[in-house]
Each structure stands twice: as C-alpha cells, then as structure tokens.
Amino acid sequence: MMQIKPIKMIKHTVLALGLFASVSLYTTSVYAAPSSNVVWTSEMRSLIKNADAANGKKIVDGFCVRCHGVDGSDIEPIEEEDTPYLFGQNPYSILKQVIDFKDKKRKERTMTANVRKITTEEAADIAVYYAAQPLPMATFKTSQVTAAAKKLAEKGDGTRFVPPCAGCHGQNGEGSIVDVPALAGQSSSYFKLAMTEYQDGERENDIYSRMRFIAKQLTEQEINELADYYAAIGEYNVKMKALEKEESDGPEAPDKPKAPKAPTKPTAD
Amino acid sequence: MHVDATEKKWVILSFAMAIAMMGILTAYALNKNIHPPSNVEIIDSTTLHLSDEFNEDNLGIKQAEDGSLTITMVAARYGFFPHNMTVPVDTPVKIRIASADVLHGIHTANTNFNTMIVPGYISEVNTTFRIKGKHPMFCNEYCGLGHDYMWSQLNVVSQEEFIASLKKGDE
C-alpha cells in the first residue's frame, strides 16, 4: 500500500483550503451597477432615426450654446476649455452621454442638472442637429503632431494591450458605430480632461472599462500628444472652408487644389 | 465505362489523400482533446453588460458550486475582458465567454482553448492548463479594423502563486 508522507499531506490540504478560501473571498466581491444603462435596441436607434434636427437647433440655440458655443466649441479660452466640441459628433454618442448623465452614470454637476430639463427625445433632436454640423476647426498644427502620437493612434501598442485609437474612433477620427465618439478636431484640453478622468476612475461610463483600461496604460505625455494629434485632424475643415469660400466668391481657380476627402459620418442601422 | 489508367490512379490518390487527412485530423483531435463545444446557451448580446453573469464586476475567475473554477469573460471590439487572467496550473477550469457585439474567436497559444464566440450564444469550454507561463490569447475571427490588436494574456501559475495573486487583488 502506498504511504503518504504526513508533511506532504498537510501541505496539500493547506494549499487546497487556501485556494478554496481565497477564491471564495474573491467571488464575494460587492456587485456594482453596470457602467451604463444604454442598450442599442431598435427602439433606441429609432430615436435618432426619427429625430427632429430643427427642434434640436431650437433647444441648442436657447440652451446648449451657453456652454458649448454657437459653433459647437467651448466659449472659454482654448486652454481653459472643459466642455467638448459637439459639431460633427456621432449622434449616438451624444445621446448615450445625455442618458448616462440622466442616469447619473456619468457625473458632472452642470450637465447632471441641465439634462434633467430635457427629455430623451429632445436629446436625440439635439444630437442629430450637432451631428449634421461640420467637424470643428483645427486648434493645433498638423506639422507639430509627434510621430509617437501618430503611431499610437494608428498602430496602438500591443505590448500594453493598447489597440489603435483608429480601430474604434475611425481612421479620420470621425467616430464609429454605434456610439463611439468622433475625436477629430476635439478640443485638446477637453481630450486631456476626459482621459485623465478615465485614468483616475472619475469617469466610468465606458462599458467594460474599455477607455479606463487604455487610459491607465498611457503616460501623461502620450495623452497630451494624442490630444494634439486629434485637435490637428480638424484642420482639414479649415481647408474645406477655404475651398468653399473660393467657390462662393468666384470662378474656380485653374490651379485649385483638390478638396480633401471628408470622413464618412457613422451610421448605425 | 472506360476510365484511363492514369486518371484512375489520380482518383485513387485523391481519395486516399482526403481519407489520410481526415485520419490525421481525427487522431490529432483525439490526442489533443480538441472537440467542438457541446454547450448551447443563448444570451442577448445587446444587454450583455446588464446581465448578472456578464456584468463588468462579475468578470474574472470564480468558484462554481462543485468546487471547480469558472472564468467568465466578454469579447468585444477590440479586447477580451478582463485583459489579464491568472489561473492555477493542472486545475480543471470552465471558461464561459460571450460576445458583446460581433463574431469573435479566441485561441490561447500552447493550450487546447480555442473557440468561436458567436453573438447571442455563450461559448463554454472545459479545460486544464498544463503549461505554466504567460500565454497570449488571440482573436482568430476577423472582427473589424482593430482585430489585429485584439489580444489578451493568460498567466498560468502554480497554486501557491495563484492564491497569492488573489490575495493581492483583494487588497
């Protein structure tokens, strides 16, 4: 008959009990509420599809412009901006954020108070109005964008499980289905604020901690450089506006440069 | 019907190759314990984050009623959640994984953990990880622009290290 050494038996028993106790302790962690209650059912999507942009404009003109500005940008000086540019934004993204503010899944004193005054349908109207506007002007020069930021945005960093920003936010920063926000031309100071809030866990309405995880992998310098990168992408709008002005002012110049391709706005069908 | 002798040889060779390949695949599958998943369980992918089992705070490793370990994971563009998993070596583990958006696949190098993750279904795999070390987990079904970057890490450790990692996580 095989003899079992007492010391080995005790060691195995202790290990087994330790494993059981540790796992039990681990699994009894407190259940927290989901990051967001938003679910993109066909009913929710139809809010955007059936939204009234004209009504959205009325609400924006009388309400949202106080902070988000008449051109969808912040009314504060660039370096003090803490509200996002909303022109050209993915409408599903705007609607999700408003619902998250309403549900207190995203906490910001001013917005939490303001969104109580509007219905979800009105939020969809606002979202569609903003989405129909051109992306914001660039606030940073493309020539000053670092190669590291471009690489991070386009290639990511597999060693840190950081996927490229373009994978979700679009190759031109135009946003993507369903509610991934556009980043092109976004205020760099707001970009930094949002990423810092994800890093610190102050903002936690990203389902499955996607952005919290990514933000925690990035250094402050990388966030700053990415902010400048996306602020610079809006520069193509400057060119677009210049071209439009040329077209409206007079006949087409013989050596007129070709208009840059505008990013396709995301649609969720 | 007349069949040319050369053609007959090629027909026999073709059939023989097909049978040989089926034999190799069967032997390999039996030897490595590779088999299609038998569990069929449906779930609404759009409300996955609101469900009890696949809620963000319930992901990770848990102990089932029978004492075995269960890993609950979510695949969503472009990552597996949680990103880092630590499991004990030579211990039976049940892995339950669901997709929050589109079709994904998961393959863990150096193990027999390889399954498709179909939206609307829960994929369940029972396995035992035999090789200690850090094993990459890849998405092996094209799922979008970030597919190339959809990977996570499985860390197979000794039972002592596993207990220590859980205690560290609780602090």
Interface residues (C-beta under 8 A of the other chain):
Chain A: L15 G18 L19 F20 S22 V23 S24 L25 Y26 T27 S29 V30 Y31 A32 P34 S35 S36 N37 V39 W40 T41 G156 G158 F161 V162 P163 P164 A166 G167 C168 Q171 I207 Y208 S209 R210 F213
Chain B: T46 T47 H49 L50 N55 E56 D57 N58 L59 G60 I61 K62 Q63 G67 L69 V74 A76 R77 Y78 G79 F81 H83 P88 A100 G144 L145 G146 Y149 M150 W151 S152 Q153 Q159 E160 F162 I163 L166 K167 G169 D170
